[in-house]
Protein backbone atom coordinates (compact mmCIF):
# COMPACT_ATOMS: atom_id res chain seq x y z
CA UNK A 1 0.00 0.00 0.00
CA UNK A 2 2.75 2.57 0.74
CA UNK A 3 3.94 2.45 -2.87
CA UNK A 4 0.49 3.55 -4.06
CA UNK A 5 0.56 6.54 -1.75
CA UNK A 6 3.98 7.62 -3.07
CA UNK A 7 2.94 7.60 -6.73
CA UNK A 8 2.46 11.06 -8.12
CA UNK A 9 -1.17 11.87 -8.82
CA UNK A 10 -1.94 12.10 -12.51
CA UNK A 11 -4.67 14.20 -13.94
CA UNK A 12 -7.97 12.76 -15.08
CA UNK A 13 -7.19 13.45 -18.74
CA UNK A 14 -3.89 11.57 -18.58
CA UNK A 15 -5.59 8.57 -17.00
CA UNK A 16 -8.36 8.68 -19.58
CA UNK A 17 -5.87 8.70 -22.48
CA UNK A 18 -4.00 5.76 -20.96
CA UNK A 19 -7.21 3.73 -20.59
CA UNK A 20 -8.40 4.58 -24.11
CA UNK A 21 -5.17 3.20 -25.54
CA UNK A 22 -6.08 -0.18 -23.99
CA UNK A 23 -9.47 -0.33 -25.69
CA UNK A 24 -9.87 -2.74 -28.59
CA UNK A 25 -12.14 -0.88 -31.01
CA UNK A 26 -14.46 -2.88 -33.30
CA UNK A 27 -13.94 -2.79 -37.05
CA UNK A 28 -16.40 -0.97 -39.28
CA UNK A 29 -17.70 -4.34 -40.49
CA UNK A 30 -18.46 -5.40 -36.90
CA UNK A 31 -20.17 -2.10 -36.20
CA UNK A 32 -22.29 -2.45 -39.35
CA UNK A 33 -23.34 -6.00 -38.43
CA UNK A 34 -24.23 -4.97 -34.89
CA UNK A 35 -26.21 -1.98 -36.15
CA UNK A 36 -28.21 -4.09 -38.62
CA UNK A 37 -28.89 -6.70 -35.93
CA UNK A 38 -30.06 -4.05 -33.47
CA UNK A 39 -32.34 -2.29 -35.96
CA UNK A 40 -33.79 -5.64 -37.08
CA UNK A 41 -34.50 -6.67 -33.51
CA UNK A 42 -36.15 -3.33 -32.71
CA UNK A 43 -38.36 -3.56 -35.81
CA UNK A 44 -39.34 -7.14 -34.94
CA UNK A 45 -40.34 -6.14 -31.41
CA UNK A 46 -42.25 -3.12 -32.79
CA UNK A 47 -44.25 -5.37 -35.14
CA UNK A 48 -45.00 -7.84 -32.34
CA UNK A 49 -46.17 -5.04 -30.04
CA UNK A 50 -48.30 -3.51 -32.80
CA UNK A 51 -49.99 -6.88 -33.42
CA UNK A 52 -50.61 -7.39 -29.70
CA UNK A 53 -52.02 -3.87 -29.43
CA UNK A 54 -54.35 -4.49 -32.38
CA UNK A 55 -55.42 -7.88 -31.01
CA UNK A 56 -56.22 -6.56 -27.54
CA UNK A 57 -58.06 -3.61 -29.07
CA UNK A 58 -60.23 -5.96 -31.12
CA UNK A 59 -60.84 -8.14 -28.06
CA UNK A 60 -61.82 -5.08 -26.04
CA UNK A 61 -64.23 -3.92 -28.75
CA UNK A 62 -65.74 -7.40 -28.90
CA UNK A 63 -66.32 -7.45 -25.13
CA UNK A 64 -67.88 -3.97 -25.16
CA UNK A 65 -70.26 -5.05 -27.91
CA UNK A 66 -71.31 -8.07 -25.81
CA UNK A 67 -71.84 -5.97 -22.70
CA UNK A 68 -73.81 -3.21 -24.44
CA UNK A 69 -76.27 -5.63 -26.10
Backbone as a printed PyTorch tensor [residue, N CA C, xyz], in Angstrom:
tensor([[[  0.7930,  -1.2060,   0.0000],
         [  0.0000,   0.0000,   0.0000],
         [  0.8400,   1.2770,   0.0000]],

        [[  1.9780,   1.3250,   0.7080],
         [  2.7480,   2.5680,   0.7360],
         [  3.1960,   3.0190,  -0.6410]],

        [[  3.4820,   2.0570,  -1.5390],
         [  3.9380,   2.4450,  -2.8720],
         [  2.8530,   3.1900,  -3.6400]],

        [[  1.5910,   2.8620,  -3.3900],
         [  0.4930,   3.5520,  -4.0570],
         [  0.4110,   4.9980,  -3.5880]],

        [[  0.6390,   5.1920,  -2.3020],
         [  0.5610,   6.5430,  -1.7490],
         [  1.6880,   7.4300,  -2.2750]],

        [[  2.8300,   6.8410,  -2.6180],
         [  3.9770,   7.6200,  -3.0720],
         [  3.9150,   7.9710,  -4.5520]],

        [[  3.0280,   7.2940,  -5.3050],
         [  2.9370,   7.5970,  -6.7290],
         [  2.4130,   9.0200,  -6.9100]],

        [[  2.9940,   9.7220,  -7.8590],
         [  2.4580,  11.0630,  -8.1150],
         [  1.0550,  10.9650,  -8.7110]],

        [[  0.1980,  11.8830,  -8.3100],
         [ -1.1690,  11.8700,  -8.8190],
         [ -1.1800,  12.4220, -10.2400]],

        [[ -1.8360,  11.6630, -11.1170],
         [ -1.9370,  12.1030, -12.5120],
         [ -3.3100,  12.7010, -12.7270]],

        [[ -3.3880,  13.5470, -13.6840],
         [ -4.6710,  14.2000, -13.9410],
         [ -5.6540,  13.2310, -14.5700]],

        [[ -6.9060,  13.5860, -14.5140],
         [ -7.9690,  12.7600, -15.0790],
         [ -7.7590,  12.5380, -16.5710]],

        [[ -7.3750,  13.5690, -17.2960],
         [ -7.1910,  13.4500, -18.7450],
         [ -6.0610,  12.4710, -19.0810]],

        [[ -4.9920,  12.4940, -18.3350],
         [ -3.8900,  11.5730, -18.5840],
         [ -4.3430,  10.1340, -18.3520]],

        [[ -5.0830,   9.9100, -17.2840],
         [ -5.5890,   8.5660, -16.9990],
         [ -6.5600,   8.1080, -18.0820]],

        [[ -7.3910,   9.0210, -18.5440],
         [ -8.3570,   8.6770, -19.5800],
         [ -7.6390,   8.2770, -20.8710]],

        [[ -6.6240,   9.0280, -21.2640],
         [ -5.8670,   8.6960, -22.4790],
         [ -5.2020,   7.3290, -22.3530]],

        [[ -4.6520,   7.0420, -21.1910],
         [ -4.0030,   5.7620, -20.9590],
         [ -5.0040,   4.6170, -21.1000]],

        [[ -6.1860,   4.7740, -20.5170],
         [ -7.2110,   3.7280, -20.5890],
         [ -7.7400,   3.5630, -22.0100]],

        [[ -7.8980,   4.6630, -22.7390],
         [ -8.4030,   4.5770, -24.1090],
         [ -7.4210,   3.8810, -25.0450]],

        [[ -6.1570,   3.9130, -24.7230],
         [ -5.1670,   3.1970, -25.5360],
         [ -5.3150,   1.6840, -25.3800]],

        [[ -5.8950,   1.2480, -24.2610],
         [ -6.0760,  -0.1840, -23.9930],
         [ -7.3290,  -0.7530, -24.6660]],

        [[ -8.2040,   0.1160, -25.1180],
         [ -9.4740,  -0.3280, -25.6940],
         [ -9.2450,  -0.9620, -27.0560]],

        [[ -9.9130,  -2.0920, -27.2810],
         [ -9.8730,  -2.7420, -28.5940],
         [-11.1430,  -2.3100, -29.3230]],

        [[-10.9920,  -1.4350, -30.3010],
         [-12.1440,  -0.8820, -31.0050],
         [-12.6190,  -1.8520, -32.0770]],

        [[-13.9450,  -1.9720, -32.2660],
         [-14.4600,  -2.8800, -33.2970],
         [-14.2010,  -2.3120, -34.6960]],

        [[-14.1340,  -3.2280, -35.6630],
         [-13.9360,  -2.7920, -37.0460],
         [-15.2510,  -2.2240, -37.5770]],

        [[-15.1820,  -1.5540, -38.7080],
         [-16.3960,  -0.9680, -39.2830],
         [-17.3730,  -2.0590, -39.7050]],

        [[-16.8390,  -3.2150, -40.1130],
         [-17.7020,  -4.3390, -40.4870],
         [-18.4630,  -4.8620, -39.2700]],

        [[-17.8010,  -4.9660, -38.1300],
         [-18.4560,  -5.4040, -36.9030],
         [-19.5230,  -4.4050, -36.4530]],

        [[-19.2070,  -3.1340, -36.5800],
         [-20.1700,  -2.0970, -36.2010],
         [-21.3940,  -2.1580, -37.1030]],

        [[-21.1780,  -2.3530, -38.3990],
         [-22.2890,  -2.4500, -39.3510],
         [-23.1780,  -3.6510, -39.0340]],

        [[-22.5690,  -4.8020, -38.7510],
         [-23.3440,  -5.9950, -38.4260],
         [-24.1500,  -5.8000, -37.1510]],

        [[-23.5320,  -5.2070, -36.1590],
         [-24.2280,  -4.9680, -34.8920],
         [-25.3750,  -3.9800, -35.0740]],

        [[-25.1670,  -2.9700, -35.8980],
         [-26.2090,  -1.9760, -36.1540],
         [-27.3980,  -2.6090, -36.8640]],

        [[-27.1270,  -3.4110, -37.8840],
         [-28.2070,  -4.0900, -38.6180],
         [-28.9590,  -5.0360, -37.6920]],

        [[-28.2430,  -5.7760, -36.8630],
         [-28.8870,  -6.7010, -35.9330],
         [-29.7720,  -5.9450, -34.9400]],

        [[-29.2950,  -4.8420, -34.4320],
         [-30.0590,  -4.0490, -33.4660],
         [-31.3120,  -3.4720, -34.0940]],

        [[-31.1770,  -2.8820, -35.2840],
         [-32.3360,  -2.2880, -35.9580],
         [-33.3540,  -3.3680, -36.3130]],

        [[-32.8810,  -4.5290, -36.7610],
         [-33.7890,  -5.6390, -37.0840],
         [-34.5540,  -6.0940, -35.8500]],

        [[-33.8640,  -6.2410, -34.7450],
         [-34.4990,  -6.6680, -33.5070],
         [-35.5350,  -5.6490, -33.0420]],

        [[-35.2080,  -4.3770, -33.1140],
         [-36.1520,  -3.3260, -32.7070],
         [-37.3900,  -3.3450, -33.5960]],

        [[-37.2070,  -3.4950, -34.8980],
         [-38.3550,  -3.5570, -35.8070],
         [-39.2160,  -4.7880, -35.5360]],

        [[-38.5900,  -5.9250, -35.2600],
         [-39.3360,  -7.1350, -34.9450],
         [-40.1820,  -6.9430, -33.6840]],

        [[-39.5960,  -6.3880, -32.6520],
         [-40.3360,  -6.1350, -31.4140],
         [-41.4530,  -5.1280, -31.6550]],

        [[-41.2170,  -4.1130, -32.4810],
         [-42.2530,  -3.1160, -32.7920],
         [-43.4420,  -3.7680, -33.4890]],

        [[-43.1670,  -4.6750, -34.4310],
         [-44.2480,  -5.3710, -35.1390],
         [-45.0270,  -6.2620, -34.1790]],

        [[-44.3260,  -6.9820, -33.3110],
         [-45.0000,  -7.8400, -32.3360],
         [-45.8870,  -7.0140, -31.4130]],

        [[-45.3740,  -5.9020, -30.9220],
         [-46.1720,  -5.0410, -30.0350],
         [-47.3650,  -4.4330, -30.7600]],

        [[-47.1900,  -4.0620, -32.0190],
         [-48.3020,  -3.5080, -32.7950],
         [-49.3960,  -4.5620, -32.9830]],

        [[-48.9990,  -5.7980, -33.2700],
         [-49.9850,  -6.8770, -33.4230],
         [-50.7060,  -7.1650, -32.1030]],

        [[-49.9750,  -7.1930, -31.0070],
         [-50.6100,  -7.3920, -29.7050],
         [-51.5750,  -6.2510, -29.3780]],

        [[-51.1710,  -5.0310, -29.6680],
         [-52.0210,  -3.8720, -29.4290],
         [-53.3060,  -3.9770, -30.2450]],

        [[-53.1740,  -4.3360, -31.5160],
         [-54.3480,  -4.4880, -32.3810],
         [-55.2520,  -5.6110, -31.8590]],

        [[-54.6490,  -6.7410, -31.4950],
         [-55.4160,  -7.8810, -31.0080],
         [-56.1840,  -7.5620, -29.7310]],

        [[-55.5350,  -6.9200, -28.7810],
         [-56.2200,  -6.5570, -27.5400],
         [-57.2890,  -5.4990, -27.7740]],

        [[-57.0480,  -4.6150, -28.7260],
         [-58.0570,  -3.6090, -29.0700],
         [-59.3000,  -4.2780, -29.6440]],

        [[-59.0970,  -5.2290, -30.5430],
         [-60.2330,  -5.9610, -31.1170],
         [-60.9710,  -6.7630, -30.0420]],

        [[-60.2370,  -7.3870, -29.1540],
         [-60.8400,  -8.1420, -28.0570],
         [-61.6510,  -7.2210, -27.1450]],

        [[-61.1120,  -6.0530, -26.8670],
         [-61.8220,  -5.0780, -26.0350],
         [-63.1050,  -4.6180, -26.7230]],

        [[-63.0300,  -4.3250, -28.0100],
         [-64.2280,  -3.9160, -28.7530],
         [-65.2740,  -5.0230, -28.7570]],

        [[-64.8360,  -6.2590, -28.9100],
         [-65.7430,  -7.4040, -28.9030],
         [-66.4660,  -7.5040, -27.5580]],

        [[-65.7080,  -7.3740, -26.4670],
         [-66.3150,  -7.4530, -25.1320],
         [-67.3040,  -6.3190, -24.9050]],

        [[-66.9660,  -5.1070, -25.3460],
         [-67.8790,  -3.9690, -25.1600],
         [-69.1710,  -4.1900, -25.9380]],

        [[-69.0590,  -4.7710, -27.1300],
         [-70.2630,  -5.0530, -27.9140],
         [-71.1570,  -6.0800, -27.2140]],

        [[-70.5440,  -7.0800, -26.5550],
         [-71.3070,  -8.0750, -25.8120],
         [-71.9740,  -7.4630, -24.5750]],

        [[-71.3070,  -6.5810, -23.9110],
         [-71.8350,  -5.9670, -22.7020],
         [-72.9700,  -5.0050, -23.0300]],

        [[-72.8080,  -4.2250, -24.0840],
         [-73.8130,  -3.2070, -24.4380],
         [-75.1040,  -3.8630, -24.9160]],

        [[-75.0580,  -4.9770, -25.6100],
         [-76.2670,  -5.6340, -26.1030],
         [-77.0510,  -6.1350, -24.9790]]])
